[in-house]
Structure formats: C-alpha cells, structure tokens
Amino acid sequence: MAAAAAATATTAPSSPFLRRAAAAPTTGPHYQLRCSPKPSPLELRQRAARAAPARALLPDRITPFSFDADGDDHPREECGVFGVIGDPDASSLCYLGLQKLQHRGEEGAGIAAADADGKLKSVTGLGLVGDVFGDPTRLAKLPGDAAIGHVRYSTAGASSMRNVQPFLAAYRFGQLAVAHNGNLVNYQALRNKLEAQGSIFNTSSDTEVILHLIATSLSRPLLSRICDACERLNGAYSLLFLTADKVFAVRDPFGFRPLVMGRRPNGAVVFASETCALDLIDAAYEREVAPGEVVVVDRRDMSVSYACLVPHRPRKSCVFEHIYFALPNSVVFGHAVHERRSAYGRALAEESPAPTADVVIPVPDSGFYAALGFAQASGLEFQQGLIRWHYSGRSFIQPSQAIRDLAVKLKLAPVRGVITGKSVVVVDDSLVRGTTSSKIVRLLRDAGAREVHMRIASPPVIGSCLYGIDTPSEGELISNRMDLEGVRRTIGCDSLAFLSLDKLHSIYGDEAHELCDACFSRNYPVLPTVPEPVPELVSAFED
C-alpha cells in the first residue's frame, strides 16, 4: 500500500500489518505489579459471568445509552461524521454537511479545523447544528482548508459538553482531532487497562480510548499509530482524524457503519456518513471507504493514499441503515436507500396482504417508501393519511397522561378525509416498544377508521444493538416479550404482520450474509469483551 510504504524506517512501529516491529523503551519510571489479596468487585462480576450461560455475556447495552421514554418509538443513530480537505471554505462546508446529517444526531455538534499554520482549533456545543453555529463568529474562528465535524446523540455521559466531538488532543507529536461513529464493545476493558497504566480520562465516551491508544503506541509515523490502535478495537467505528497536514478516514473491518468518499469540482476531498451530504455541497460520490481500510489525504499536495488496517473479515453492514436511519436520497452500502425501502414494502405485501383494505398510508417520515411499495404491489390506493408536525420538539415530563396523549396529536395528525369509514393499512419501518404504534391506532380509530391493519417493513426487533445504535433494553422490546398475537392485542390493531427475516434476506440475495441483523436474530458478529481484573500499579520507588 502506498501509505504504508511511505512510513519511515527510522522508528519502530509495532503494527504487524504494516510489517513493523518495536522494542519497548528501557528508560523512565519502573513499576511493579501488586494485586489485591481480595477479589475486586470487577473480578467477582467476571467470575459470575463465566459461571452464567453464554447468553448472559450479551448485556442489554455495552455502553449505556439513554432512551427517551416519551419520544419517537424508533432506535436512534448515535452519530454522523463529515470532513473536507483542500477547500478554503472547509469549516463552512463542514457546517452544511453536518446540517444534512442532522438526523443522525440532534443533541450535540462540533467542528475542528486546521488553519494555514497547521494549528487545530475546535468549536463544539449542545443542540442542533444551527444552534451551535448560529453565531457567525463561531465559524469565523475555524479558518483553514481542512476540517472534520460530528453530530451526536448522548450516550453514557448524557448531554455533557465534554462528550461532544470532535475531540481535540495534544500529545508529543502534535495535535490530533477525531470524530467517531459507532460503538466499541471492548471499551471498558481497554479503559480499565489504560487507567491502570496511568491514563486520565476526561469524558465517558468510548472515542477517548482511541486517542489514548494512539498516544501510547510505540509506532511511528501517525498512520502506523492509528493502525496499531485500531487493531486493539472491537466493534463498530467509522473514524475521521485531522492533523496539521492530513485527514485520515478509517472504517472497521466489518463495515458496520457507513463512510463514503467524494470530490468537489475544485479537487477537495470529502468524507461523510451518507451521500446526501456530498450532494448538498456539489461533491461527486466516488466510493465507500472499504471495511478495514485507511484513506489518507495530504493537504500539501492533495495526494490520496490507502492502507489495509486489519486482515479481511466477513462484511457485516447494519441493515437498519437501509430500514430507518439513512435519508432516502442517500446511497448506503452501495444501494439507493429509497429503492431498498420500496422493496421491503413490496415483499411485505406479498407475504402479508390485507385483502379487505381500502387505502395504504405510511407512518411519516421513514415509512413512506415502504408504504408506497406495499400499495404498488397490492394495487391499493396510496394516501398521506398522517401528517407529521416537525416543530413540536421532544415531549419530556408532562403534567398528566391526558396532556401527554394530546402531545402525540401535535406530532402526528390524521387526515380525516382519507381515513373516515375506511379499512386502513398503516405501514411503518419498524416496531420497537410499541408505544407509538398503539397511539397511532387510537388516533386512526378516533378519526373514524373502520379497520386498522399494521404492517411493519422489517422483522421483529428482539435484541439490543451493540454497535452504535441507541435501542431500549431487551426487556423493553415488545417483540422480545410477546408473541405476534400478544403484540397485536397490546397495540390494538385488527391485524399485524412483520416482514420475515428470510424475506428480508431474499431481497439482498447473495449479499444477505454481508448484513448485520443482530437486532432481529441475536447473531452478533462481534461479542462484547468482559473486562479483566486489573492489578494495582504501584511505583517501585514507593516505600
């Protein structure tokens, strides 16, 4: 690989995949290991996990997520990333790209940029992209022709400013900024070891582990340090790194989360979680960053080089990107999202028709194309029977249940002329807890629907995601607690059907084995790591 071949031989990187070797330094403080005579709480938990069945090693969440109990009944994407190099308006373009990726994270946003002198600066904040950068002076603080940005939903650290990315760090070889989409299933194990070795963490984000691994790596140059760090990561990660003169784009070997590359007419290289962000800034889509690949762009001559991060692994792309997360005008994992969703709807109509129905309506917005496909395959009329109000904000604690129910009507309003007296098929992309679906059924019945038939354009969700998606615990997943009839009774519809997992696989044909469908099958490609007991580190110079 060009980038790997360019690594200098005057230092000793440790990455075997770049064919480097390193000897540990012999200077510095000396340490001895001292283990506590009593087992630590962590060790006790580990012993219990070993004694438990294998299923117990799959906790509901590896990194604890917060799930809004009164909000939309869908899983939430955790993050979106965007980067530009080679354009004098890099931070402004990054701002626009993050606006287009706002659906991937609405609780925090940030941009880091490298100025003409190679100095990195960042601006981050809580809220939507437009809120964080609404003051023009904030973008003015980010000059330069290279920038990376990030949007996020809160994870383990709640909505804390310190967890908003990109993270900007200074270490002995200079400044480094990182933006991460995904989730590391061995985060706690890595953090425990790093803390035992003296690392100090400022956030509760798994992304900070990556910075510590890079800083403590013995490899040189930075490409080797990044590869060295990523070899120790398990789970999902699509990463953008920014330095004084380069941008690095990295994707995990399974390709869980999307990351694409494009180019603007002036030659600037752009990276994004989705192609819709490329379209907005007139960047032509070139290709995906391949699973297990590092793409390096040098701002000095705009050369692009590539390196293989790790040995080949079976590809496992998140199928929920097509089902719900990505915008329908994006191309994700090589497929147009709107075409995939239309295919789900057609397949659902073949498997579970509604012969007595008069009209098909979508649950806006993500159910639109699946409902359209269902209507086309069924020969039924397609109508917009529910109108989504986009300006109501999130419904937090309300004074009474009656007021909370009224708040639902603010978010979704029925079109009575479409519904009254009709047998209605309602098509949604997924069903997670069932709370929103039951409210929709009541809304339609109150609007005069004669029958309500729910059709879900994905299989039943029975497992929590471990790879960067905010899903409820398995006890909250209605299809994990009840059979089909139990779910139907709880929702209150006249009939209910899901797209079967076999039918979903048939849509992808030979590519079906390249999907991660663990939320439907509980077949997890990468299992979480149970943290090892960490011995105490004591300086040899202590008394």
MIKEGU-946579 format. One line per field, with one value per residue (C-alpha): x negated, y, z negated. Coordinates in steps of 0.25 Angstrom, whole numbers, plus 2048, in hexadecimal, padded with zeros to 3 digits. Layout:
<rs>
px	[X; ...]
py	[Y; ...]
pz	[Z; ...]
</rs>
This chain:
<rs>
px	[800; 7FB; 7FD; 7F7; 7EB; 7E9; 7E7; 7D8; 7CF; 7C8; 7D2; 7D8; 7E7; 7EE; 7F9; 7F7; 800; 7F6; 7EB; 7E4; 7DE; 7DB; 7D3; 7D9; 7D1; 7C8; 7C8; 7D2; 7D8; 7D8; 7E5; 7E8; 7F6; 7FD; 80A; 815; 816; 825; 82C; 831; 840; 83C; 835; 842; 84A; 841; 842; 851; 851; 848; 852; 85E; 863; 85D; 869; 866; 859; 862; 867; 872; 868; 859; 858; 865; 86E; 879; 886; 891; 89D; 8A7; 8A1; 8A1; 8A2; 896; 888; 87F; 872; 867; 85E; 85B; 84D; 849; 83B; 835; 827; 822; 82C; 82A; 839; 837; 83E; 84A; 84B; 84A; 855; 85E; 85B; 85E; 86B; 86F; 86A; 873; 87C; 870; 86F; 876; 870; 862; 85A; 84B; 841; 832; 829; 81A; 816; 80B; 800; 805; 80B; 818; 824; 832; 840; 84A; 857; 864; 870; 873; 868; 86F; 870; 861; 85C; 868; 85E; 855; 849; 848; 846; 83C; 834; 831; 829; 821; 823; 825; 830; 837; 845; 84E; 85D; 861; 86C; 868; 862; 85C; 859; 867; 867; 85A; 851; 845; 84B; 84D; 844; 83B; 831; 824; 818; 809; 7FE; 7EF; 7F0; 7FA; 809; 814; 823; 82C; 83B; 841; 84E; 850; 84E; 843; 847; 839; 839; 83A; 82F; 826; 829; 826; 818; 815; 819; 811; 805; 807; 810; 81A; 828; 830; 83C; 845; 844; 83E; 838; 82E; 828; 823; 81B; 814; 811; 80B; 803; 7FD; 7FA; 7EB; 7ED; 7E9; 7EE; 7FC; 802; 7FB; 800; 80E; 80D; 807; 812; 81D; 818; 81C; 82A; 836; 844; 848; 840; 840; 836; 831; 823; 81E; 80F; 808; 806; 80E; 81C; 81D; 82A; 82B; 836; 837; 834; 843; 848; 853; 855; 855; 84A; 849; 83F; 841; 83B; 83F; 83C; 830; 82A; 82D; 82F; 83B; 83F; 84D; 856; 860; 860; 86B; 861; 858; 863; 866; 858; 857; 84D; 84D; 84E; 842; 843; 844; 839; 837; 839; 82B; 825; 81E; 81E; 814; 815; 809; 80D; 7FF; 801; 80F; 809; 812; 80C; 812; 80E; 815; 818; 81A; 81C; 828; 835; 843; 84A; 856; 85D; 868; 875; 87C; 875; 87E; 88A; 88B; 87E; 879; 881; 888; 880; 873; 86B; 866; 85E; 85F; 86F; 879; 880; 88E; 88D; 88A; 896; 89F; 89A; 89D; 8AB; 8AE; 8A8; 8B1; 8BE; 8BA; 8B8; 8C3; 8CE; 8DA; 8E5; 8F0; 8E9; 8ED; 8E1; 8D2; 8CC; 8BD; 8B9; 8B1; 8A6; 89E; 8AA; 8AD; 8A5; 8A9; 8B8; 8B6; 8B0; 8BB; 8C6; 8C0; 8BF; 8CD; 8D4; 8D9; 8DB; 8CF; 8D2; 8CB; 8D5; 8CC; 8C5; 8B9; 8B6; 8A7; 8A7; 8AC; 89F; 89D; 8A8; 8A2; 8A9; 8B8; 8C1; 8CB; 8CD; 8D8; 8CF; 8C5; 8CF; 8D2; 8C4; 8C4; 8CF; 8C6; 8BB; 8C4; 8D1; 8DB; 8E1; 8F0; 8F4; 8EA; 8ED; 8FC; 904; 8F8; 8F1; 8E2; 8D5; 8CA; 8BC; 8B1; 8A2; 8A0; 8A7; 89E; 8A6; 8B4; 8B7; 8B8; 8C0; 8CB; 8CD; 8CD; 8D8; 8E0; 8DF; 8E4; 8F0; 8F3; 8F3; 8FD; 8F5; 8FD; 8F1; 8E3; 8D8; 8CA; 8BF; 8B0; 8A6; 89B; 89A; 89E; 893; 88F; 880; 879; 86F; 860; 85B; 85E; 86E; 876; 880; 888; 884; 889; 894; 89A; 89A; 8A9; 8A6; 89C; 8A6; 8B3; 8B7; 8BD; 8CB; 8C7; 8C1; 8CD; 8D6; 8CD; 8CD; 8DC; 8DC; 8E5; 8D9; 8CA; 8BE; 8AF; 8A6; 8A0; 891; 890; 897; 88E; 882; 888; 889; 87A; 877; 868; 865; 86E; 863; 85C; 867; 867; 875; 871; 87D; 886; 87E; 875; 86A; 85F; 853; 84A; 84D; 84A; 83E; 83F; 835; 829; 826; 81B; 810; 80C; 800; 7F6; 7E9; 7DD; 7D7; 7E2; 7DF]
py	[800; 80E; 814; 808; 808; 817; 814; 817; 80C; 815; 812; 805; 803; 7F7; 7F4; 7E7; 7EA; 7F6; 7EC; 7F4; 7F0; 7F8; 7F6; 7FB; 807; 804; 812; 818; 815; 806; 7FF; 7F3; 7EC; 7E9; 7E2; 7E4; 7D7; 7D8; 7D7; 7E4; 7E7; 7E6; 7D9; 7D4; 7D8; 7D2; 7C4; 7C5; 7C8; 7BB; 7B3; 7B8; 7B3; 7B9; 7C2; 7C9; 7CF; 7D7; 7E2; 7EC; 7F7; 7F7; 806; 80B; 813; 81C; 819; 824; 81D; 827; 829; 822; 813; 811; 80D; 819; 81A; 81F; 827; 82D; 832; 83B; 840; 849; 84B; 854; 85F; 86D; 86D; 85F; 863; 869; 85D; 854; 85C; 85A; 84B; 849; 850; 846; 83B; 841; 835; 82C; 835; 840; 843; 848; 84D; 851; 855; 854; 85B; 85D; 86B; 86F; 86E; 85F; 863; 85C; 863; 85D; 863; 859; 85B; 855; 855; 855; 859; 866; 869; 866; 86E; 879; 884; 886; 88A; 87B; 876; 882; 87C; 870; 875; 86B; 861; 855; 852; 846; 846; 83E; 83D; 834; 82F; 82E; 821; 81D; 82B; 831; 83E; 843; 84D; 845; 839; 842; 83F; 841; 83E; 847; 842; 846; 83B; 83B; 83A; 846; 848; 83E; 83F; 833; 831; 823; 81C; 80E; 807; 7FF; 7F2; 7F1; 800; 7FD; 7F2; 7FC; 807; 7FF; 7FB; 809; 80F; 804; 809; 818; 81D; 828; 829; 836; 830; 824; 822; 815; 81E; 824; 816; 817; 823; 81D; 811; 819; 822; 816; 80E; 80B; 80C; 817; 81E; 822; 818; 80D; 812; 813; 805; 800; 806; 801; 7F2; 7F3; 7F8; 7EE; 7F3; 7FE; 80A; 814; 81E; 82B; 830; 83E; 843; 84F; 84A; 83D; 837; 828; 821; 813; 808; 7FC; 7EE; 7EA; 7F7; 7F9; 808; 80F; 818; 81E; 826; 831; 83C; 84B; 851; 859; 84B; 84C; 83E; 83C; 831; 82F; 825; 826; 82A; 834; 83D; 83C; 840; 84D; 853; 84E; 843; 837; 82A; 821; 815; 80F; 80F; 800; 7F8; 7F7; 802; 80F; 81A; 825; 833; 83C; 84B; 84F; 849; 842; 835; 829; 81C; 80F; 805; 7F8; 7F9; 7EB; 7DD; 7DB; 7D8; 7D4; 7E1; 7E4; 7F1; 7F6; 7F3; 7FD; 808; 804; 801; 80E; 817; 81C; 826; 820; 829; 822; 817; 80E; 801; 802; 803; 80E; 80F; 812; 806; 7FD; 802; 801; 7F3; 7F0; 7F5; 7EC; 7E0; 7E3; 7E4; 7D6; 7D0; 7D6; 7DD; 7E4; 7E0; 7E8; 7F5; 801; 80A; 809; 814; 816; 81A; 826; 828; 81B; 812; 81A; 811; 804; 808; 80D; 7FF; 7F8; 800; 7FD; 7EE; 7ED; 7F6; 7FF; 80E; 815; 821; 82A; 827; 82C; 83A; 83B; 849; 84B; 857; 851; 84D; 842; 83E; 83D; 83D; 841; 845; 839; 82D; 835; 840; 836; 830; 83E; 840; 834; 83A; 846; 83D; 835; 83A; 831; 835; 832; 833; 827; 81F; 820; 814; 80D; 800; 805; 7FF; 806; 803; 807; 804; 7FD; 7FA; 7FB; 7FD; 7FE; 80B; 814; 809; 808; 817; 817; 80C; 814; 821; 81A; 814; 821; 827; 81D; 811; 805; 7FB; 7FD; 7F3; 7F6; 7F1; 7F2; 7F3; 7EB; 7DF; 7E0; 7E6; 7DD; 7E1; 7EE; 7F3; 7F3; 7FB; 809; 80A; 80F; 803; 800; 7F5; 7E7; 7E8; 7F4; 7EE; 7E9; 7DE; 7D8; 7D8; 7D3; 7CB; 7D1; 7D0; 7D6; 7E2; 7E3; 7E4; 7EE; 7F7; 7F5; 7F4; 7EA; 7E3; 7E3; 7DE; 7E0; 7DD; 7D0; 7CF; 7C5; 7CE; 7DA; 7D1; 7CD; 7DC; 7DD; 7CF; 7CC; 7D8; 7D3; 7CD; 7DB; 7E1; 7E3; 7DF; 7DC; 7E5; 7DB; 7CE; 7D0; 7CB; 7D5; 7D5; 7DB; 7D7; 7E0; 7DF; 7DC; 7E5; 7DE; 7E1; 7EC; 7EB; 7F7; 7FF; 803; 80B; 803; 810; 810; 80B]
pz	[800; 804; 7F6; 7EF; 7F8; 7F5; 7E6; 7E2; 7DC; 7D2; 7C7; 7C3; 7C5; 7BF; 7C9; 7CF; 7DB; 7DF; 7DC; 7D1; 7C4; 7B8; 7AB; 79E; 799; 78D; 787; 77E; 770; 76D; 768; 760; 760; 753; 753; 748; 73F; 740; 74D; 753; 756; 764; 763; 75B; 767; 771; 769; 769; 778; 77A; 772; 779; 786; 793; 795; 789; 78F; 798; 78F; 794; 796; 796; 796; 78E; 797; 793; 79A; 799; 793; 799; 7A6; 7B4; 7B4; 7BC; 7BA; 7BB; 7C3; 7BA; 7C3; 7D0; 7D5; 7E0; 7E5; 7F0; 7F4; 7FF; 7FF; 7F9; 7F4; 7ED; 7E0; 7E7; 7F0; 7E4; 7DD; 7E9; 7EA; 7DB; 7DD; 7E7; 7DD; 7D2; 7D2; 7CD; 7C0; 7BA; 7AD; 7B0; 7BB; 7BE; 7C8; 7C7; 7D2; 7D5; 7D9; 7E3; 7D8; 7D4; 7C7; 7C4; 7BD; 7BA; 7B7; 7B0; 7A9; 7A5; 7AE; 7BD; 7C7; 7CA; 7BB; 7B9; 7C5; 7C5; 7C1; 7CE; 7C5; 7C1; 7CF; 7D1; 7C6; 7CF; 7DB; 7E4; 7EF; 7E7; 7DD; 7D7; 7D0; 7C7; 7C3; 7B8; 7AE; 7A0; 79B; 78E; 78A; 78C; 793; 78E; 795; 792; 79B; 7A7; 7B2; 7BA; 7AE; 7B0; 7A8; 7A8; 7A6; 7A8; 7B7; 7B9; 7B9; 7BD; 7BF; 7C0; 7C4; 7C2; 7C6; 7BF; 7B2; 7AD; 7A6; 79E; 79A; 78B; 78C; 793; 78A; 77E; 783; 787; 77A; 772; 77B; 777; 781; 77D; 784; 785; 78B; 78B; 79A; 7A0; 7AA; 7A0; 79F; 7AD; 7AA; 79E; 7A7; 7B1; 7A7; 7A0; 7AD; 7B0; 7BF; 7C8; 7D0; 7CD; 7D7; 7D0; 7C3; 7C8; 7CD; 7C0; 7B8; 7C1; 7C0; 7B2; 7B4; 7B5; 7BA; 7C4; 7C7; 7D3; 7D0; 7D5; 7D0; 7D2; 7D1; 7D5; 7E3; 7E5; 7E4; 7E1; 7E3; 7DC; 7DD; 7D4; 7DB; 7DA; 7E0; 7D6; 7D8; 7E6; 7EA; 7F9; 800; 80B; 812; 815; 822; 81D; 819; 80A; 804; 7FB; 7F2; 7EC; 7E5; 7F0; 7FF; 7FD; 7F6; 802; 80B; 803; 805; 814; 811; 81A; 814; 817; 80E; 800; 7F6; 7F7; 7EA; 7E3; 7EC; 7E8; 7F2; 7F0; 7F7; 7F6; 7F7; 7FC; 80A; 809; 80B; 807; 801; 7FC; 7F2; 7ED; 7DE; 7DA; 7E1; 7E8; 7E0; 7E5; 7E8; 7DF; 7E3; 7DA; 7E1; 7D8; 7E0; 7EC; 7E4; 7DC; 7D9; 7E6; 7EE; 7FA; 804; 7FF; 805; 7FA; 7FB; 80A; 80A; 80C; 7FF; 805; 80E; 802; 7FA; 806; 808; 7F9; 7FB; 808; 801; 7F5; 7FE; 804; 7F6; 7EE; 7F7; 7F2; 7FB; 7F4; 7F4; 7FC; 7FA; 7F6; 7EE; 7E9; 7DB; 7DF; 7E2; 7E3; 7E6; 7F3; 7FE; 7F7; 7F7; 806; 809; 802; 809; 817; 814; 80E; 819; 80D; 80D; 806; 7FE; 7F4; 7E8; 7DD; 7DD; 7D4; 7CD; 7CD; 7C3; 7B6; 7B0; 7A7; 79D; 78F; 782; 784; 778; 77B; 784; 78B; 78F; 794; 79D; 7A2; 7A5; 7AE; 7B6; 7B8; 7BE; 7C7; 7CC; 7D4; 7E1; 7DF; 7ED; 7F0; 7E4; 7E0; 7E4; 7EA; 7E7; 7E6; 7E7; 7DF; 7E3; 7DA; 7DC; 7CE; 7C1; 7B4; 7A8; 7AE; 7A6; 7B3; 7BB; 7B0; 7B0; 7C0; 7BF; 7B5; 7BE; 7CA; 7C3; 7BD; 7CB; 7D0; 7D6; 7D7; 7D6; 7D3; 7D9; 7D4; 7DE; 7D9; 7E4; 7DC; 7D3; 7C4; 7BC; 7B1; 7AE; 7AA; 7B3; 7AE; 7BA; 7B8; 7B9; 7AD; 7AA; 79E; 795; 799; 78E; 795; 7A3; 7A5; 7AF; 7A5; 79A; 7A2; 7AE; 7BA; 7B4; 7A7; 7AF; 7B7; 7AB; 7A4; 7B0; 7B2; 7C1; 7C9; 7CF; 7CE; 7D7; 7D8; 7E3; 7E0; 7DF; 7EA; 7F4; 7F0; 7F3; 800; 804; 803; 80A; 80A; 801; 7F5; 7EE; 7EE; 7E5; 7D6; 7D2; 7C3; 7BE; 7C6; 7C4; 7B8; 7C0; 7BC; 7C5; 7BA; 7AC; 7A0; 798; 789; 783; 77C; 76D; 76D; 763; 75C; 761; 757; 759; 756; 74F; 745; 737]
</rs>
